[in-house]
Amino acid sequence: MTKDECRGPHLRHGSDWIEHEDLIVGDEKGLKNLIRACDVALRDGEYLGSDLGEWVGVRKMDSEWFKDPQDTPQTKFQNAVLAAVLVLLLGLIVVGLVATVRWLA
């Protein structure tokens, strides 16, 4: 570990070490960053930043979400855009193959 990496802030989940398995571990600066991020998330609903070690941010969720946690489903529009991109990509592959076969012949 370099000197810059040792300076922190450090914030990690403790699952890499048996004695810290179910804990969040961090140095003083990392834990203070977590407190600040939690305050912002409580006020604004979310905090995103690069000062939380292994994490990108903190998000406040409704208590109901924890009863049945699910990913946000994709909308029909998102699925249609994805399908259009895949069809376009497939079309480009076919055109490329046809052009290659004609060039080789």
C-alpha positions as CSV (number, residue, x, y, z in Angstrom):
1,M,0.0,0.0,0.0
2,T,1.4,3.4,-0.9
3,K,1.5,6.4,1.4
4,D,-1.3,8.0,-0.5
5,E,-3.5,4.9,0.0
6,C,-2.7,4.8,3.7
7,R,-3.9,8.4,4.3
8,G,-7.6,7.6,3.7
9,P,-10.4,8.2,4.0
10,H,-11.0,4.4,4.3
11,L,-14.4,2.8,4.5
12,R,-15.0,-0.9,3.8
13,H,-17.3,-3.7,4.7
14,G,-15.6,-6.0,7.2
15,S,-16.5,-9.3,5.5
16,D,-12.8,-9.8,4.6
17,W,-12.0,-10.4,8.2
18,I,-13.8,-12.8,10.5
19,E,-13.6,-10.4,13.5
20,H,-15.3,-7.6,11.5
21,E,-17.6,-9.8,9.5
22,D,-20.9,-8.0,10.0
23,L,-19.5,-4.5,10.4
24,I,-18.7,-1.4,8.4
25,V,-15.0,-0.6,9.2
26,G,-13.3,2.7,8.5
27,D,-10.8,5.2,9.8
28,E,-12.0,8.5,11.4
29,K,-12.2,10.4,8.2
30,G,-14.0,7.6,6.4
31,L,-16.6,7.3,9.1
32,K,-17.1,11.1,9.3
33,N,-17.7,11.0,5.5
34,L,-20.3,8.2,6.1
35,I,-22.1,10.3,8.7
36,R,-22.2,13.3,6.4
37,A,-23.4,11.1,3.5
38,C,-26.2,9.7,5.7
39,D,-27.3,13.2,6.8
40,V,-27.5,14.2,3.1
41,A,-29.4,11.0,2.2
42,L,-31.9,11.6,5.1
43,R,-32.4,15.2,3.9
44,D,-32.4,14.7,0.1
45,G,-33.1,11.0,-0.3
46,E,-29.6,10.2,-1.8
47,Y,-25.9,11.0,-1.6
48,L,-23.5,10.1,-4.3
49,G,-19.7,10.8,-4.0
50,S,-16.3,9.4,-4.3
51,D,-15.4,9.7,-0.6
52,L,-17.1,6.6,0.7
53,G,-14.4,4.0,0.1
54,E,-15.9,0.9,-1.6
55,W,-19.3,2.5,-2.0
56,V,-20.6,5.1,-4.5
57,G,-23.3,6.5,-2.3
58,V,-26.1,6.2,0.3
59,R,-29.8,6.1,-0.5
60,K,-32.8,6.4,1.8
61,M,-35.5,3.7,1.1
62,D,-39.0,3.4,2.4
63,S,-39.6,0.8,5.1
64,E,-42.0,-1.0,2.8
65,W,-39.3,-1.7,0.3
66,F,-37.5,-3.9,2.8
67,K,-40.5,-6.2,3.1
68,D,-40.1,-7.3,-0.6
69,P,-37.0,-5.7,-2.1
70,Q,-37.1,-5.7,-5.9
71,D,-35.2,-4.0,-8.7
72,T,-37.0,-1.3,-10.5
73,P,-38.7,-3.0,-13.5
74,Q,-37.7,-1.8,-17.0
75,T,-40.4,0.2,-18.9
76,K,-41.8,-0.9,-22.2
77,F,-40.0,2.1,-23.8
78,Q,-36.7,0.9,-22.5
79,N,-37.3,-2.6,-23.8
80,A,-38.3,-1.2,-27.2
81,V,-35.1,0.9,-27.4
82,L,-33.0,-2.1,-26.5
83,A,-34.8,-4.3,-29.1
84,A,-34.3,-1.6,-31.8
85,V,-30.6,-1.3,-31.0
86,L,-30.2,-5.1,-31.1
87,V,-32.0,-5.4,-34.5
88,L,-29.9,-2.6,-35.9
89,L,-26.7,-4.3,-34.7
90,L,-27.9,-7.6,-36.2
91,G,-28.7,-5.8,-39.5
92,L,-25.1,-4.3,-39.6
93,I,-23.6,-7.8,-39.0
94,V,-25.6,-9.3,-41.8
95,V,-24.7,-6.4,-44.2
96,G,-21.1,-6.8,-43.2
97,L,-21.1,-10.6,-43.8
98,V,-22.8,-10.2,-47.2
99,A,-20.3,-7.5,-48.3
100,T,-17.4,-9.8,-47.2
101,V,-18.8,-12.8,-49.1
102,R,-19.2,-10.7,-52.2
103,W,-15.7,-9.3,-51.9
104,L,-14.2,-12.8,-51.4
105,A,-16.1,-14.2,-54.4
